[in-house]
C-alpha cells in the first residue's frame, strides 16, 4: 500500500520544522525540539488521575508517572511503559496523552518510566533504569490497586527494545511472571540490510543512516550480543511473556518486529502481530495527526485485556 496521505502531510510538516531549526543544532536543542508537544497533545482524559513519583535505579532517582483510571473498583492490570526516541530523546510526558487514554480505555494502571538518556548514559544504564521501574511497580501494587499477576511491559522503538529486554530479564531472574509485553515497532537487531530498512532508507522519517548512530550512542560493540541490550541475541526465548506487536508498513524497523515475532513463536511464546498500512515510524505518538495511532492504542488495550482476563 502507498503512504497514507496524512502520513505524507505529517512527514512534510516535520521536515519543514527541522529545516526551520537550521543546521548545527546542539544535542540540547535537538532534545528540546524532539521532546516538545503541541497544546492539543497535552490534553489528558478527565477520568484519569496522574501521579508523579520516582524509583531508585543503580545510578539515579528515575521519574515515573502513574496514570490511574478514576472511580475504578478492584485490582487492575498494569502496563509499564518505556518511551521511544533512540534512547537519547523524549520524555514520558510527551506520551502522557496516549498513556492516560490507555489507562482510561483499558481500566488499567499505566506507569511511564523516564529512563536516563544516551549517549551520556549508555547501556546498561537505561536498561537498568527500566528494570528498576518494574521492581518499583511490584513494590507499589497495593498503593495503586494493581493486580500483581497482571503486570506487563511495553514501549515503542527504543522503548520497545527496552521492554523486550526487561521481559527477558524478568524471565531470567524469576522476579515476576509478566502477563504480556507490548512492543510497538521495536528495535530488536542491528541488521541494517533488512528489506524494510532498504525499502524505507530515506523519506519516511526514521532513516537507515540514523539506525547505527542511535545504536552506537546507546551500546558499545562489546555489548552487541548481550540479550539485555539486543533481544534477538537471546538464544532461548522460551518462557518470556506473550507478545503484542504493532508495526507500521512504511518503517525501517518493520522487519525487526516481524522477525522478533517469529523468533518468539519458534520458542513457543504466544504472539499477536498487526501491521498498520500506510503508516510510518512514530505514528503511535501522534494520534491527533495520524489517527491510526489511536487505533493502535485501542488494539493494544484490547489485546492486553484479553491476556489479563
C-alpha positions in Angstrom: 0.0 0.0 0.0 1.2 3.5 -0.7 2.0 6.0 2.1 -1.2 7.3 3.7 -2.0 11.0 2.8 -2.0 12.0 6.5 1.4 10.3 7.0 2.8 12.2 3.9 1.5 15.5 5.3 3.0 14.8 8.7 6.4 14.0 7.2 6.3 17.3 5.2 5.4 19.2 8.4 8.3 17.6 10.3 10.7 18.2 7.5 9.8 21.9 7.5 10.1 22.1 11.3 13.6 20.7 11.3 14.7 22.8 8.3 13.5 25.9 10.0 15.5 25.0 13.1 18.6 25.2 10.9 21.9 23.2 10.8 24.4 22.7 13.6 21.9 22.1 16.4 23.4 21.1 19.7 22.2 17.9 21.4 20.2 20.1 23.9 18.5 21.9 21.1 17.6 18.6 19.3 16.2 17.3 22.6 14.1 20.4 23.1 12.6 20.2 19.6 12.1 16.4 19.7 10.6 16.4 23.1 8.2 19.3 22.5 4.4 18.9 22.4 1.6 20.8 20.9 -1.1 22.3 23.1 -3.7 19.8 21.9 -1.3 16.9 22.7 -1.3 18.0 26.4 -5.0 17.5 26.9 -5.5 14.4 29.1 -8.6 12.5 29.8 -10.5 13.9 32.7 -11.3 10.5 34.1 -7.6 9.6 34.9 -5.5 10.6 37.9 -1.9 11.5 37.3 0.7 10.8 40.0 4.4 11.8 39.8 6.9 9.8 41.7 10.4 8.2 41.3 12.1 4.8 41.5 15.7 4.2 42.5 17.9 2.6 39.9 21.6 1.6 40.4 22.7 5.0 39.3 19.9 7.6 39.8 16.5 8.6 41.0 14.2 7.9 38.0 11.0 9.9 37.5 7.9 7.8 37.0 4.4 8.9 36.1 1.4 6.8 37.1 -1.9 7.1 35.2 -4.8 5.5 37.1 -8.5 5.5 36.0 -10.8 7.3 38.4 -13.7 5.5 40.0 -12.3 2.1 39.1 -13.0 -0.6 41.7 -11.0 -3.7 42.3 -7.4 -4.7 41.3 -6.4 -3.7 37.8 -3.8 -4.8 35.2 -0.7 -2.6 34.8 1.4 -1.6 31.8 4.9 -0.3 32.5 5.8 1.9 29.5 9.2 2.9 28.1 9.1 5.7 25.6 10.9 5.9 22.2 13.4 8.4 21.0 16.6 6.5 20.0 17.5 6.0 23.7 18.5 9.7 23.7 15.5 11.9 23.2 11.9 12.5 24.5 10.4 12.2 28.0 7.5 10.2 29.3 5.3 13.3 29.5 5.4 13.6 25.7 3.5 10.3 25.7 1.1 11.3 28.5 -2.0 11.7 26.3 -1.6 8.2 24.8 -0.8 6.6 28.2 -3.6 8.3 30.0 -6.0 7.3 27.3 -4.8 3.7 27.6 -5.4 3.8 31.3 -9.0 5.1 30.8 -9.9 2.9 27.9 -8.4 -0.3 29.4 -9.3 0.2 33.0 -5.7 -0.3 33.8 -2.8 1.4 35.6 -0.2 2.7 33.2 3.3 3.7 34.5 5.7 5.6 32.4 9.4 5.3 33.3 11.7 8.2 32.3 15.0 6.3 32.0 18.3 8.2 31.7 19.4 9.0 28.1 22.3 8.0 25.9 25.0 8.9 24.9 25.7 10.4 28.3 24.3 7.2 29.9 25.0 4.2 27.7 23.9 0.6 28.1 23.3 -0.8 30.7 22.1 2.4 32.4 18.8 3.0 30.5 18.1 -0.8 30.7 18.8 -0.9 34.5 16.5 2.1 35.0 13.8 0.3 33.0 14.1 -2.8 35.1 14.1 -0.7 38.3 10.8 0.6 37.1 9.4 -2.9 37.1 10.8 -3.6 40.6 9.2 -0.3 41.8 5.8 -1.2 40.4 5.9 -4.6 42.1 6.6 -2.9 45.4 3.7 -0.5 44.9 0.9 -2.8 43.7 -1.3 -2.2 46.8 -0.7 1.5 46.7 -2.1 1.8 43.1 -4.6 -1.1 43.1 -2.6 -3.2 40.8 -3.1 -7.0 40.3 0.5 -8.3 40.7 -0.4 -11.3 38.4 -1.4 -8.9 35.5 1.6 -6.7 35.1 3.2 -6.3 31.7 5.8 -4.1 30.0 5.6 -2.1 26.7 7.3 0.6 24.7 7.8 1.9 21.2 11.0 1.9 19.1 13.9 2.2 21.5 11.4 1.8 24.3 10.1 -1.4 22.6 13.7 -2.6 22.7 13.9 -1.9 26.5 10.5 -3.6 27.1 11.6 -6.7 25.2 14.9 -6.9 27.2 13.2 -6.3 30.5 10.8 -9.2 29.7 13.9 -11.4 29.1 15.5 -10.4 32.4 12.2 -10.8 34.3 12.1 -14.4 33.0 15.8 -15.0 33.9 15.5 -13.7 37.4 12.1 -15.0 38.2 11.2 -11.6 39.6 7.7 -11.8 38.2 5.8 -13.8 35.6 4.9 -11.0 33.2 1.4 -11.2 31.7 2.5 -9.5 28.4 5.0 -7.4 26.5 3.5 -4.8 24.2 6.1 -3.9 21.5 5.5 -1.0 19.1 7.9 -1.1 16.2 10.7 -2.3 18.5 14.4 -2.2 17.7 15.4 -5.9 18.0 18.6 -6.3 15.8 21.5 -4.3 14.4 20.9 -5.6 10.8 20.6 -2.6 8.6 20.4 -4.6 5.4 16.9 -6.0 6.0 14.4 -5.4 3.2 12.3 -2.9 5.2 15.4 -0.8 6.0 16.5 -0.5 2.4 12.9 0.0 1.1 12.5 2.9 3.5 16.0 4.2 3.8 15.0 7.8 3.4 11.9 9.8 3.1 9.8 8.0 5.8 11.0 9.7 9.0 13.5 7.4 10.7 16.3 6.7 8.2 18.6 3.8 7.5 21.6 6.1 8.2 20.2 7.0 11.7 19.9 3.5 12.9 23.6 2.7 13.6 24.1 6.2 15.0 21.4 5.7 17.6 22.6 2.2 18.4 26.2 3.3 18.9 25.1 6.2 21.1 23.4 3.6 23.3 25.5 0.5 23.1 29.2 -0.2 22.7 30.3 -3.0 20.4 31.2 -5.5 23.1 27.6 -5.5 24.3 26.1 -6.2 20.8 25.5 -9.9 21.8 24.0 -9.1 25.2 20.3 -10.1 25.2 19.6 -7.3 27.8 20.8 -4.9 25.1 19.5 -6.7 22.0 16.7 -9.1 22.5 17.3 -11.1 19.2 20.7 -12.1 20.7 18.9 -14.3 23.2 19.3 -17.9 22.1 16.4 -19.2 24.2 13.3 -17.1 24.5 11.0 -19.8 25.9 9.1 -18.6 29.0 9.2 -14.9 28.2 5.9 -13.0 28.3 3.4 -13.3 25.5 3.9 -10.5 22.9 1.6 -8.0 21.4 3.5 -6.4 18.4 2.2 -3.4 16.5 4.1 -2.2 13.4 4.0 0.4 10.6 4.1 -0.7 7.0 6.5 2.1 5.9 9.1 1.8 8.6 12.8 0.8 8.6 12.0 -1.3 11.8 9.1 -3.2 10.3 11.2 -6.3 9.7 12.7 -6.1 13.1 9.3 -6.5 14.6 8.2 -9.3 12.2 11.5 -11.2 12.7 11.4 -11.0 16.5 7.8 -12.2 16.5 8.9 -15.2 14.5 11.8 -15.8 16.9 9.3 -15.7 19.8 6.9 -18.1 18.1 9.7 -20.5 17.4 10.3 -20.6 21.2 6.7 -21.4 21.9 5.8 -17.8 23.0 2.3 -16.5 22.1 2.4 -13.6 19.6 -0.2 -11.4 18.1 1.0 -9.0 15.5 -0.7 -6.3 13.5 0.8 -4.1 10.7 -0.9 -0.7 10.1 -1.0 0.0 6.3 0.3 3.3 5.0 1.8 4.2 8.4 5.3 5.4 9.3 7.6 5.1 12.3 6.4 7.1 15.3 2.7 7.1 14.3 1.7 5.9 17.8 2.9 9.1 19.3 0.8 11.5 17.2 -2.9 10.3 17.1 -4.0 13.9 16.6 -2.3 14.0 13.2 -2.2 10.2 12.5 -5.5 8.7 13.6 -4.0 5.2 13.2 -2.0 5.9 16.3 -5.3 5.9 18.3 -6.4 2.7 16.6 -3.1 1.1 17.6 -3.6 2.3 21.1 -7.1 0.7 21.3 -5.9 -2.5 19.7 -3.1 -2.9 22.3 -5.5 -2.2 25.1 -7.9 -4.8 23.8 -5.1 -7.4 23.5 -3.8 -6.7 26.9 -7.2 -7.2 28.4 -7.6 -10.5 26.6 -4.4 -11.7 28.2 -5.3 -10.4 31.6 -8.8 -11.9 31.9 
